[in-house]
Amino acid sequence: MAERETTRLRSIGAPSVVPGPTGVAVRDRLTHLTPADEHVLRVAGAHLGSLASGDLATRCRQGRDHDADTWAARKRELTARSSSRWAGSITKATHDQWALARRSQAAHLHKLQAGIRMLEHRLSLPLGEKGTKRAPGGYRTRREWHAKSRRLACLKDRLAQVRQDWEAGIVHVVRGGKRLLNARHHLEQAQLTEADWRNRWEAGRFFLQADGESGKRYGNETIRLTPDGRVSIRLPAPLEYLANAPHGRYVLSCRVAFAHRGAEWADRVEANRAVAYRIHLDVERGRWYITASWTRPKARALPLAAACAQGVVGVDMNADHLAAYRLDPHGNPVGDPERFSFDLTGRAAHRDARVRHALTRLLHWTRRAGVQAIAIEDLDFATGKTREKHGRRKRFRQLISAMPTAKLRARIVSMAAEFGLAVVAVDPAYTSMWGARHWAEPLTSSKRTMTRHDAAAVAIGRRALGHPIRRRTPPPRTHRSDGYGPRIVQTEPGAVGCGGPRRPATGRAHDARARAGEERTRGTSASSTVRDARSDRRWAQDPLLHTE
């Protein structure tokens, strides 16, 4: 029976060290802008945004028939209305946006297929049939079955349309955001006036970004930022009459100083290495920002054995906190568990700040513990949060949908690289279940309360170290050979005699004398010692074990 249950477990992937980030981005506010500066930024952003919108529409019409010749033709057309460098930035951004839409379309296609398979499975079962841990059961009532059959027909129609677009290479993209576009028809629900919506729509369609060029002055000829913080923009050809500097450039009256990575940025700028810039407007705050980004040389990932040489910190990610536990190189939990809470309510910027704060506290605690690696689960709830699978479990779907798994993964990898820590990704299979079963109770004491998430952190850390999660189940009390003691010590699966009883010391001594060819003689007690033969057989030890 146990063997049949073991074969039902899915295969577990090996842990691996996550490669570090290959890019860096820093942002600062453009303060003390004059009305003339804001007017130039708005006019230039609107003009280049209209060119970007037209180029994106042309690229979407081409579909899968795109090649290098069509790219060159689009760039020549844009160059006459802006400049060669602006045309290059616009076409590159267009290709990135089209590729992102293509990937999103593929993900939507897979999601529809998964939903259709789940609906067909549940509709094929009798009404009221109970489900298993791996698959849900049938629907409860005939009314629900009928409603789901109609939804199945609706999903099939959507799938046919999406598959047709996929095969033809047609994507649906909205510059400025589809959500903001749909909010135009629901202004009261979005709590916006028509003027507010118009300002956000225009700001979302601005285009003021330029790629860097190595060897050029300060790493960028289109949007230039000098080491002393002076910002200048190369205006498009139709707007050169707005320039206040030679060669059709406009110099802003503000100064920029990056508080984060400012020294690294200054080194690149002084060496004329490529730096990309993007200027955008935050309509809600009424502020202009500039973002500088550059690439880093791809660093070689640290070997797994070297990363875990000093132990590891297992981290269990949840919807409102991070549960962490430190483990030594042998997989033994050290100290007490730690919890780093965060709140995911409010605006997106506030949520992101709380996640960064929780990760910062985790990284500081890890560095104080003297550990060089953090173990996390490679979670993906793409197929687990659909309503076709969980049905009425709406609160559970909301719970797993609210977990910022992708954001946490991206943040922890980039932030751990700055702390000099490695991130080890492990397979999330059975970590919560086995951790609660095998580690919650043994680690609970009068001074320590173990939760299910703390036990899962121990399981994650042991998997990263290459140790098994499940501990050996103790035998019945009458079958224990250590005087009814707890025979639950971990033993390697391949160890010889790992399941047998411990041999007494008298037996080992007898075998040693037999191998030496000695004759067995009856021991006599000294006159000053009162001890019978039974006590000799019970307490006698190997002479080699005696120490002075």
N, C-alpha and C positions, 0 to 999 in steps of 0.2 A: 504493500500500500504506500509506504514511504517512497519507494522508487518511482511509482507512478506519479506521485505529487511532485517529485523532483524534476521529472522530465517535462512537466507542464510549465516550469519556469522558463521565461524567455532568456535568451542569451544576453549576457551583460558585457558591455564594451569596456575596453581597458582605459584607465585614466590617462590623460595627456596634459602637457603644459600648454596653456593658451599663449600664443604669440602676442607680443606687446603691440601697442598702437604704432601706426606708421605715419600719423599726421598730428599736427598741433594747431589749435585755434585759440586766439585770445581776443577780447573785445573791450572797447572803451567808448565812453560817451563823447560826442562832439559838443562841447560846452561853449557858451557865449557866441553862438552864431548870430550874425546880423540878419535883418530881413532880406538883404540882397543875397546873402549866402543861401538862405532857405529857398529863395525864389530860383536861384540857379540849380540847386539840387532837385527841386521839383520839376523844373522844365526839362533838365537833362534826363532825369529818371523816367518821366513820361514819354519823352521822345524815344529813348532806347527801349523802353518797355513795349511801345507799339511795334518797333522793329522785331523784338523778341517774340511777340504774339504772332506776327505774320510769319516769321520763320518757323515757329512751332506748328502752325497750321499747315504750312507747306510740307514739313517733315511728316506730319500725320497723314496727309494725302498720299505721299509716296509709299507709305507702308513698308512692305518687304522688298520693294524695288529700289531701295536706296543703295548707292555705291559712291565711290570717291569722286566721280564726275559730277553727280548731282550735288554733293557736298561743296565742291569747288564753285559750281554755278551759284548756289545760294550765298556763298561767302562773297563772291564778286558783286552780287546785287546789293548786299548789305554794306560793302565797302564804299560804294558811291554815295551812300546816305549817312555814313558815320565815319569810320576809318578802318584800316585793315586790322588793327588790334581789337577794336570794339567788335568787329565782325567775327573775329576768331573766338572771342569770349561768348558772344551770343550763340554761335553755332555749337560750341562745346556744351553750353548750358542746355541747349535744345536737345542734343543727343542724350545727355544725362537724364533729362526729364522724360524723354520718350522711353529710354531703357527702364527707368523706374516704373513707369506706367505699364510697361510690358511684363515686368516681374509681378506687379500687383495683379495684373490680369491672370497670370498663371496661378497665383495663389488663390484667387477667387474661383477659378475653374476647378482646382483641386478641392476647395471647400464645398462647392456644389456637388461634386461627385461623391464626396464622403457623406454629405447629407442625404443624398438619394439612396446610397447603399444602406444607411441606417434606417431610413423610412421603409424601404422594401423589406428589410429584415424584420422590423417590428410589426409591419402589416401582415407578414406571413405567419406570425404566431397566433395561437388562439387567444381570445379575450381573457384578460386576467392572469395569464401565465406569468409566473415570477421570473425575474432575470437572475443573472449570475454576476460575479465580480467583474467579468470580462465583457459582458454584453447585457443591455437592458432587456426586459421581457416584453410581453405584449401589452397593448393598451387596455385601459380599465373598462371602458364602456364602448358601446357601439357608436355613440355620438362622437367620441374622441377619435375612434377609428375612421369614421367618415370624414372628419375635419382633416386628419392627417393624410388621407388619400387625396383630398383636394390639394393639399399643400405639395404632395409628391408631384402631381401634374403641373403645378406652377413652377416647381424647381426644374422639372424636365424642360419646360419651355425656356426658362432662363439659361439652362445649360446649353441648349441648342443655339441660342443667340450668341452666347459667349464663345462657344466653340467655333461658330462661323466667323466671328470677329478675330479670333486667335489665328485661324487658318489664313485669313485674308491679311493679317498684320494690321488691323484697325485698332487703335487705342482711343480712349476718350479722356482727354486732359483739359483741365480748366486752369489757366494762369490766374492766381489769386486764391484758389481753393474752391472746391465744389461745395463745401459746407457754407462758406460765406456767400456763394452764389445762391444757394437755396434759402439762405436767411433773408434775401430780398423779398420773398413772398410771405414771410412770417416775421415782420418787424416787431410787432407787439410781443410775440413770444420771445424774440431775441433781445427785447428791451433796447431797441435801437430806433432812432429817427432816420428818415431818409437821408438827411445830410450826413449823419454819423456813418451810416452804411456806405455812402458814396466816398467818404474820406478813407475808410478802411479798404474799400475795393480799389481805389486808385493807388493807395500806398502798397497794397499787396501785388500790384502789377508793375511797380517800378522796377527798373533794371539798372543797377549801379554796382557792377562787380567786374573785376578784371583779373586775369591769370598773371602770375609772375613770370619773369624771364631772367634766367641766370646770365650774368655778364652785362646787363643793362644797369643804368644808374639807379642805385638803391633797390634793385631787384624788380622794378615795375615801372613801365613807361606810361601806362594809362592812368592809374591812380598811384600817385607817388607820395610816400610818407618819409620824410627826412629823419635822421637820428635825433634832431632837436624837436620833433613833433609837429612839423609844418606839413599840412595836407594840401595837395594840389591835384587837379583833375584835368586831363586832356579832353577838351570839349569836342563833341562831334562836329563835323564840317558845317552843318546848317546853323549851329549855335556858337560859332567862333566869335560872333559880334559881342558876346557876353564876357569874353576873356578880359582879365585884368593883369595878365602877365604875358611875356613873349611866347611865341610858338603855339598860340591858341589854348593856353592853360588858364585855369582859374584857381587862385590860391585862397583857401578859406582863412578866416580870421581867427580860428581857434587853434589850440595846441593839444596834442594827444600824448599821453604818457601811460603806457601799459603797466599796471601794477603787478600783473601776473606774467611771468616769463619775459619781463621787459629786457633783461640783460641778454637773454637768448635771441630775442628779436633784434636788438641793437647790433649784435655780432653779425647776424645774417645781412642786415641792411648795409652795414659798413663794408662788408665783403662783397656787396653787389650780388647776393644770392637771391634766388626767386622767392618772392612773397606775394601771395594773392590777397586781395582786399575786397571787401563788400560793404557798402554803405546802405543802410536801411532805416526806415522811419517807424517808430513805435507810436501808433496813433493814440492809444489809450493814455500814454504818458506825455505825448507831444515832444518826444526826444529823438534825436538822430544818433545813431551808433555806427561805429566802424569796426569791422572784424578782420583781423589779420590771420592768415593760415599758411602753413608750409608743411612740407613732407620731411620725414625723418628717414635716415637709412634703416633698412630692415635689419633689426638685431637678431642674432641667432638665439633661438629659444634655449633656456637652460635645461639640461637633461633632468628627467623626472627623479632619478636617484639623488642627484646633487641638490635639487630643490627641496626634497624631503629628508635630507640628511639630519637636520636638527628638529625634526618633527613637523607637524602641520596643524593648522587651525581649521577645523571643519565648520562650515557655515551653512545653516539651513535657512533659506529665504522664504518668508511668509508675507502675507498681505499687509501687516502692520509692524513687523519687527524682523530683526536678524538674530537668530540664535547661534551662538558660537561656543565651541569647546576646543581646548588645546589638547593635543595628543603628542606623546613622545615618539621617537622613531620606531618603537616596538608596538605602537598602537594602543598604549595604555592612557586613559584619560588623566590629565594632570590638573589639579586645582578644582575650581568651581566653574560652572557655565556662566556665560555672559550674554546679556540681551541688549540690543541696540534698537530702540523703537523709533518709528517715524509715522507721521500722519499724512495721508494722501487725500485730504480734503482741501478745497480751495482752488485757487488758480493754478495753472500748469507750472508757472515759474516758481510758485511757492512749494508745490509738490517736489519739483526737481531740487530745490534748495534743501528740503528736508531729507531727501534721499542722499544727497552729497554729504550732509552733516552726519548722518548715520554711518556712511561708509568711512568718513574721516575718523570718527571715533573707533571704528573697527580696526582700521589700519594702524592707528596709534597704539591700540591695545596689543595688536599682533607684534608690532616692533618691540614693545616693552617686554613681551613674553620671550623674545629671542628666537622667534620662528621666522623662517624665510619663505614660507609657502602658505597659501590660503586655498582650501578645497571647497568648491562650489558645485552645485548640480547643474547639468546642462538641460534645463527645463524648457519645455515647449508645449504650451496648452492649445496649439492651433486646432487640434482635432478633439480636444476634450471639453471645450466650452460651448459647443453648439447645442441648440435647444432640441435638435433631433435626437441627440444621444441621451441627454439628461431629462428632457421633458419638463415635468412639473418642478424640478429642483432648481427653481429660479435663483434662490439665495446662493446656492452653491455655484451656479454659473456666474453670478455677479462677483462672488469671492475670487474665483480663479481669474476672471477677467480683470479685476482690479489689481492683481499682482503685477508689479512693473518688472517682469522678468528680463525683457530685452534691455530696458533702461539700466537695470542693475548690472547686467552683464557688461554692457558697454562702459558704464561708469567705473566699475571695480577694476576692469582691466587697465584702463587709462590711468586711474589714480594709484593703483598698486605699482605700476611701472615707475612713478615718481618716488615712491617710498622704497624702491629696490626690492620689492616682493614679487614672487612668482604666483601665478594663479593656475590651479590644477582643476580641470573640468572632469567630473566623474559621471557615470551613468546613474540616473535617478531611480532606477528600478529597485523597489522594495526597501529603500532606505528608511522611510518613516515606519513601515510595518515591522521590519526586523529590528530597527533601533528601539522601538517601544517594547518589543517582545523580549529582547535579550539584554538591554542596557538600562532601561528605566528603573527597574526594581533593584538591581545590584548596586547602582550608584546613588540610590536614595538613602539618606541617613537622617538623623535628628536635626542636623544643621544644614542639610542640602535637600531641596525639593526638585526632583527631576520632572520636567514636562516631556511631552511627546516630541516637541521640537528640539529640546536639548539632546534627547537620545538620538534623534535623527542626525544632529550635528556630529555625534560620535560615530555613527555609521558612515557618514560621508567621509570623515577623516580617515577611518580605517580602510575604506575602499581606495582612497587616494594613496595610502601607504602600501597597498597591495595585500593587506591582511583580510581574512574573512570577517564578515559582520556577525554571523550567527555563532553563538557560544554553545559548547557541548551541554546537552541537557543532563542534569544529575540523575543517576539511577534511583530506584526506590530505596527507602531508608534501610530496609533489611538486607539489601544487596551492596551496601557500602562497606569497604574493607578497612577504612580508617577509623574504626570505632564510631560508626554512625556520623562521620564527618562529611563535609560537603565536597564530594569528588567532582568539581566542576572546573578544574584547572585546564586552561587551553593547551592543546597539543597539536602539532602539525599533522595534517591528514596522512602523510606518508611515514610517520614515525613508527618504528617497530614496537609492537606491544602497547600501542597507545590506549587500547581499551581494556587491558588486563589488569589484575590486581598487583599491588606492589609486593615484591618478594621480601620476606623478613631477612634481617641481618644474619641470623643463624644459618639460613639456607645458603647465603652467599659465602659464608665462612666455610661451611662444609664442602661446597663445590671447589673452593680454592684448595683445601687440603687434599681432596680427592684427585685433583689435577696434578698436584705435586707428588702423588704416590704415597702419601702418608697413611699409616694405619689408624683407624678410628680407635681411640682409647677413651675409657671412661674417666671423666675429670673428677678429681678429688678436691674437696674444699680444704682450705687452710684451717688450722685449729682455732685461729682467732676469728673466723668468719662462720656465721651460722646461716647456711643457705642450702636448700635442698636441690635435687636434680631438676625439678619442675621450674624453679626460679632460674636456674642456669640456662635452661633451654629458652626461657622467655626473654631474658635481659642480656644474654651474651651478645657481643658485637664483634665485628671484624677488628683484629688488632691494628690494622692499618688506619682505622678511623680514630684511634685514640690519640689525643694530643696532650702535651704537658702544659 
